[in-house]
């Protein structure tokens, strides 16, 4: 993680944004020697819940409500 003064950041902002996107490195912007902001690559948020995670990715084939069959499982014999 590198640091840069706010005045230099202002002058080189677009180039620094390209650098962060390319390298994934975080840059800390300082003002009067104290950190005030971070420039880091954007990462999309992770899924918070498993509910609906596979929505639109799963297809149902056949009858999912009817009994599976009349034979007993091998474990029950």
CNS distance restraints for C-alpha pairs under 8 A (distance, minus, plus):
assign (resid   1 and name CA) (resid  25 and name CA) 6.24 0.50 0.50
assign (resid   1 and name CA) (resid  26 and name CA) 5.23 0.50 0.50
assign (resid   1 and name CA) (resid  27 and name CA) 5.75 0.50 0.50
assign (resid   1 and name CA) (resid  28 and name CA) 7.17 0.50 0.50
assign (resid   2 and name CA) (resid  25 and name CA) 7.96 0.50 0.50
assign (resid   2 and name CA) (resid  26 and name CA) 6.82 0.50 0.50
assign (resid   2 and name CA) (resid  27 and name CA) 5.02 0.50 0.50
assign (resid   2 and name CA) (resid  28 and name CA) 6.16 0.50 0.50
assign (resid   3 and name CA) (resid  27 and name CA) 5.49 0.50 0.50
assign (resid   3 and name CA) (resid  28 and name CA) 4.54 0.50 0.50
assign (resid   3 and name CA) (resid  29 and name CA) 5.78 0.50 0.50
assign (resid   3 and name CA) (resid  30 and name CA) 6.88 0.50 0.50
assign (resid   4 and name CA) (resid   8 and name CA) 6.65 0.50 0.50
assign (resid   4 and name CA) (resid   9 and name CA) 6.33 0.50 0.50
assign (resid   4 and name CA) (resid  27 and name CA) 7.11 0.50 0.50
assign (resid   4 and name CA) (resid  28 and name CA) 6.28 0.50 0.50
assign (resid   4 and name CA) (resid  29 and name CA) 5.07 0.50 0.50
assign (resid   4 and name CA) (resid  30 and name CA) 6.05 0.50 0.50
assign (resid   5 and name CA) (resid   9 and name CA) 6.13 0.50 0.50
assign (resid   5 and name CA) (resid  29 and name CA) 5.69 0.50 0.50
assign (resid   5 and name CA) (resid  30 and name CA) 4.85 0.50 0.50
assign (resid   5 and name CA) (resid  31 and name CA) 6.01 0.50 0.50
assign (resid   5 and name CA) (resid  32 and name CA) 7.90 0.50 0.50
assign (resid   5 and name CA) (resid  33 and name CA) 7.54 0.50 0.50
assign (resid   6 and name CA) (resid  10 and name CA) 6.08 0.50 0.50
assign (resid   6 and name CA) (resid  29 and name CA) 5.69 0.50 0.50
assign (resid   6 and name CA) (resid  30 and name CA) 5.62 0.50 0.50
assign (resid   6 and name CA) (resid  31 and name CA) 5.59 0.50 0.50
assign (resid   7 and name CA) (resid  11 and name CA) 6.58 0.50 0.50
assign (resid   8 and name CA) (resid  12 and name CA) 6.22 0.50 0.50
assign (resid   9 and name CA) (resid  13 and name CA) 5.24 0.50 0.50
assign (resid   9 and name CA) (resid  16 and name CA) 7.61 0.50 0.50
assign (resid   9 and name CA) (resid  29 and name CA) 7.06 0.50 0.50
assign (resid  12 and name CA) (resid  16 and name CA) 6.05 0.50 0.50
assign (resid  13 and name CA) (resid  17 and name CA) 6.18 0.50 0.50
assign (resid  14 and name CA) (resid  18 and name CA) 6.36 0.50 0.50
assign (resid  15 and name CA) (resid  19 and name CA) 6.23 0.50 0.50
assign (resid  16 and name CA) (resid  20 and name CA) 6.16 0.50 0.50
assign (resid  17 and name CA) (resid  21 and name CA) 6.21 0.50 0.50
assign (resid  17 and name CA) (resid  39 and name CA) 7.58 0.50 0.50
assign (resid  18 and name CA) (resid  22 and name CA) 6.12 0.50 0.50
assign (resid  19 and name CA) (resid  23 and name CA) 5.97 0.50 0.50
assign (resid  19 and name CA) (resid  24 and name CA) 7.83 0.50 0.50
assign (resid  19 and name CA) (resid  25 and name CA) 7.88 0.50 0.50
assign (resid  20 and name CA) (resid  24 and name CA) 5.08 0.50 0.50
assign (resid  20 and name CA) (resid  25 and name CA) 5.32 0.50 0.50
assign (resid  20 and name CA) (resid  26 and name CA) 6.54 0.50 0.50
assign (resid  20 and name CA) (resid  27 and name CA) 7.61 0.50 0.50
assign (resid  20 and name CA) (resid  39 and name CA) 7.43 0.50 0.50
assign (resid  20 and name CA) (resid  40 and name CA) 6.23 0.50 0.50
assign (resid  20 and name CA) (resid  41 and name CA) 5.93 0.50 0.50
assign (resid  21 and name CA) (resid  25 and name CA) 7.94 0.50 0.50
assign (resid  21 and name CA) (resid  40 and name CA) 7.92 0.50 0.50
assign (resid  21 and name CA) (resid  41 and name CA) 5.59 0.50 0.50
assign (resid  24 and name CA) (resid  40 and name CA) 6.99 0.50 0.50
assign (resid  24 and name CA) (resid  41 and name CA) 5.67 0.50 0.50
assign (resid  25 and name CA) (resid  40 and name CA) 6.54 0.50 0.50
assign (resid  25 and name CA) (resid  41 and name CA) 7.36 0.50 0.50
assign (resid  26 and name CA) (resid  38 and name CA) 6.71 0.50 0.50
assign (resid  26 and name CA) (resid  39 and name CA) 5.65 0.50 0.50
assign (resid  26 and name CA) (resid  40 and name CA) 4.43 0.50 0.50
assign (resid  26 and name CA) (resid  41 and name CA) 7.15 0.50 0.50
assign (resid  27 and name CA) (resid  38 and name CA) 5.65 0.50 0.50
assign (resid  27 and name CA) (resid  39 and name CA) 5.06 0.50 0.50
assign (resid  27 and name CA) (resid  40 and name CA) 6.45 0.50 0.50
assign (resid  28 and name CA) (resid  35 and name CA) 6.38 0.50 0.50
assign (resid  28 and name CA) (resid  36 and name CA) 7.54 0.50 0.50
assign (resid  28 and name CA) (resid  37 and name CA) 5.86 0.50 0.50
assign (resid  28 and name CA) (resid  38 and name CA) 4.46 0.50 0.50
assign (resid  28 and name CA) (resid  39 and name CA) 6.32 0.50 0.50
assign (resid  29 and name CA) (resid  35 and name CA) 5.80 0.50 0.50
assign (resid  29 and name CA) (resid  36 and name CA) 5.93 0.50 0.50
assign (resid  29 and name CA) (resid  37 and name CA) 5.12 0.50 0.50
assign (resid  29 and name CA) (resid  38 and name CA) 5.91 0.50 0.50
assign (resid  29 and name CA) (resid  39 and name CA) 7.48 0.50 0.50
assign (resid  30 and name CA) (resid  34 and name CA) 5.02 0.50 0.50
assign (resid  30 and name CA) (resid  35 and name CA) 4.21 0.50 0.50
assign (resid  30 and name CA) (resid  36 and name CA) 5.45 0.50 0.50
assign (resid  30 and name CA) (resid  37 and name CA) 7.05 0.50 0.50
assign (resid  31 and name CA) (resid  35 and name CA) 6.43 0.50 0.50
assign (resid  31 and name CA) (resid  36 and name CA) 6.49 0.50 0.50
assign (resid  47 and name CA) (resid  53 and name CA) 7.69 0.50 0.50
assign (resid  49 and name CA) (resid  53 and name CA) 7.30 0.50 0.50
assign (resid  54 and name CA) (resid  58 and name CA) 6.44 0.50 0.50
assign (resid  60 and name CA) (resid  64 and name CA) 7.64 0.50 0.50
assign (resid  72 and name CA) (resid  76 and name CA) 6.46 0.50 0.50
assign (resid  72 and name CA) (resid  77 and name CA) 7.16 0.50 0.50
assign (resid  73 and name CA) (resid  77 and name CA) 7.03 0.50 0.50
